[in-house]
Amino acid sequence: MTEHRSSQTDARSATTDSVRQGRIDTNTTYVPRIASGDIPPVLDVPQAARLLGIGRTLAYELIRTNQWPTPVVRMGRLIKIPSGPIMELMTTGSAAHRQAG
């Protein structure tokens, strides 16, 4: 029987090897580079959470407790996050917090 490793397993192994050899700094936060033209004018909560590098559950909790760092638009049960303030937050580290809608 031949041992077969999937490409996903190979990639995981290569990443682990890179961390061990010090080629990847695990103490830094990955911030995705995103061109502002790639982002729609409003985001749903999971999209905004991914941009900020947090989980969906934490994002909803921050919104529920009014601790979300950017404006939130509520339309009934629908929650949307304007992308402009999110991009400002990612660029400058701060955004004006005000409830919209």
C-alpha positions as CSV (number, residue, x, y, z in Angstrom):
1,M,0.0,0.0,0.0
2,T,1.4,3.4,-1.0
3,E,1.3,6.3,1.3
4,H,-0.5,9.2,-0.4
5,R,-0.4,12.7,1.1
6,S,-2.9,15.3,-0.1
7,S,-1.8,18.7,-1.2
8,Q,-3.6,20.2,1.8
9,T,-1.5,18.0,4.1
10,D,1.7,19.0,2.2
11,A,0.8,22.7,2.5
12,R,0.1,22.3,6.3
13,S,3.4,20.5,6.7
14,A,5.3,23.1,4.8
15,T,3.8,25.9,6.9
16,T,4.7,24.1,10.1
17,D,8.2,23.6,8.9
18,S,8.5,27.3,8.0
19,V,7.3,28.3,11.5
20,R,9.8,25.9,13.1
21,Q,12.6,27.3,11.0
22,G,11.7,30.9,11.9
23,R,10.7,32.0,8.4
24,I,7.2,32.9,9.6
25,D,6.7,35.2,12.5
26,T,3.8,33.8,14.6
27,N,3.8,36.9,16.9
28,T,2.4,39.2,14.3
29,T,-1.2,39.6,13.2
30,Y,-2.0,39.0,9.6
31,V,-3.8,41.9,8.1
32,P,-5.1,41.2,4.6
33,R,-4.3,43.6,1.8
34,I,-7.5,44.7,0.2
35,A,-8.0,47.2,-2.5
36,S,-10.9,49.5,-1.6
37,G,-12.4,48.8,-5.0
38,D,-12.8,45.2,-4.1
39,I,-15.1,45.9,-1.1
40,P,-18.8,46.6,-1.5
41,P,-20.2,49.8,0.1
42,V,-21.8,47.8,2.9
43,L,-20.8,44.4,4.5
44,D,-22.6,41.8,6.4
45,V,-21.3,41.1,9.9
46,P,-19.3,37.9,9.0
47,Q,-17.5,39.9,6.2
48,A,-16.7,42.8,8.5
49,A,-15.5,40.4,11.1
50,R,-13.1,38.6,8.6
51,L,-11.7,42.0,7.6
52,L,-10.9,42.8,11.3
53,G,-9.6,39.3,12.0
54,I,-12.2,38.4,14.6
55,G,-14.8,35.7,14.7
56,R,-18.4,36.0,13.7
57,T,-19.7,35.3,17.2
58,L,-17.5,38.0,18.8
59,A,-18.6,40.5,16.1
60,Y,-22.3,39.9,16.9
61,E,-21.5,40.2,20.6
62,L,-19.7,43.5,20.1
63,I,-22.6,44.8,18.0
64,R,-25.2,43.6,20.6
65,T,-23.3,45.4,23.4
66,N,-22.7,48.6,21.4
67,Q,-19.0,48.0,21.5
68,W,-18.5,47.6,17.7
69,P,-15.9,50.2,16.6
70,T,-17.7,51.5,13.5
71,P,-21.3,52.6,12.6
72,V,-23.8,49.8,12.4
73,V,-26.9,50.0,10.1
74,R,-29.9,48.0,11.4
75,M,-33.0,47.4,9.2
76,G,-35.3,45.2,11.2
77,R,-33.2,42.0,11.9
78,L,-30.8,42.8,9.1
79,I,-27.4,44.3,10.2
80,K,-25.0,45.9,7.8
81,I,-21.7,47.6,8.3
82,P,-20.6,50.4,6.0
83,S,-17.2,49.5,4.6
84,G,-15.8,53.0,4.6
85,P,-15.4,53.2,8.4
86,I,-14.0,49.7,8.5
87,M,-11.3,50.6,5.9
88,E,-10.6,53.8,7.9
89,L,-10.2,51.7,11.1
90,M,-7.9,49.2,9.4
91,T,-5.8,52.1,7.9
92,T,-5.6,54.5,10.8
93,G,-6.5,52.3,13.8
94,S,-9.4,54.5,14.8
95,A,-12.9,55.2,13.5
96,A,-15.6,57.5,14.7
97,H,-18.2,55.4,16.5
98,R,-21.8,56.4,15.9
99,Q,-24.9,54.3,15.4
100,A,-26.4,54.7,11.9
101,G,-29.9,53.9,10.9
